[in-house]
Amino acid sequence: MSENTTEVLVGGVVLAAALGFAIFAGQAAGLSGSGADYDLNASFRSIEGIGVGTDVRLAGVKVGTVSEVSLNAETFRADVELSMQNGIEIPDDSAAVIASEGLLGGNFVEIVPGGSPYALAAGDELLDTQGSVSLISLLLKFVSGGDDG
């Protein structure tokens, strides 16, 4: 009888550890189901290196994620929906810039705050955007002399 009790206790400990790990992994990945987010929109010329789930950062701190990416057939620009954390008020003259973590790092959307006293509301659009710059095209331009005009 004591072997069964020991096996049940060990199984319970393993199950509790697995559940704790799953909760930790979900929080680390930003999968909390709180629904305490609001959406902002932005339109970029190029979003190379950006996709759904990409970080949105303000001063290097993650404040949201890219929740949707689509091509606008009328303007031929990439429309991006940003899911921002509630409580983070973004001034309405802020800019959205696609930045890189370094030569080998990934890209992320950086919010450069403006100085306006008015904040963007849910569903508003960041009008000032700067798309990503292709590292390959920059290297080719440098190698070929870089003077186009």
JOZIKA-V294784 format. One record per residue. N is the residue number from 1. OMEGA is omega in whole degrees, -180 to 180 (NA if undefined). Layout:
BEGIN
N	OMEGA
N	OMEGA
END
This chain:
BEGIN
1	-178
2	177
3	179
4	179
5	179
6	180
7	179
8	179
9	179
10	177
11	178
12	178
13	179
14	179
15	178
16	178
17	179
18	178
19	177
20	178
21	180
22	178
23	178
24	-179
25	178
26	178
27	180
28	179
29	179
30	-178
31	179
32	-176
33	-175
34	-179
35	-178
36	-179
37	172
38	-175
39	171
40	180
41	176
42	180
43	-176
44	174
45	-180
46	178
47	-179
48	179
49	-179
50	177
51	178
52	-179
53	179
54	-180
55	167
56	-175
57	175
58	-177
59	178
60	-179
61	179
62	-180
63	179
64	178
65	173
66	-176
67	180
68	177
69	178
70	178
71	176
72	-175
73	180
74	-176
75	-176
76	176
77	179
78	176
79	-176
80	174
81	-178
82	177
83	-174
84	178
85	174
86	-179
87	177
88	-179
89	-178
90	177
91	-173
92	176
93	180
94	179
95	174
96	-176
97	174
98	-176
99	-179
100	178
101	-179
102	-178
103	-177
104	-178
105	179
106	178
107	176
108	177
109	179
110	175
111	177
112	-173
113	175
114	-177
115	-178
116	176
117	-178
118	-177
119	174
120	177
121	179
122	179
123	179
124	-178
125	170
126	-174
127	-179
128	-179
129	175
130	-178
131	-179
132	177
133	-179
134	179
135	180
136	-180
137	176
138	179
139	178
140	178
141	179
142	-178
143	-177
144	179
145	171
146	-179
147	-179
148	-175
149	NA
END
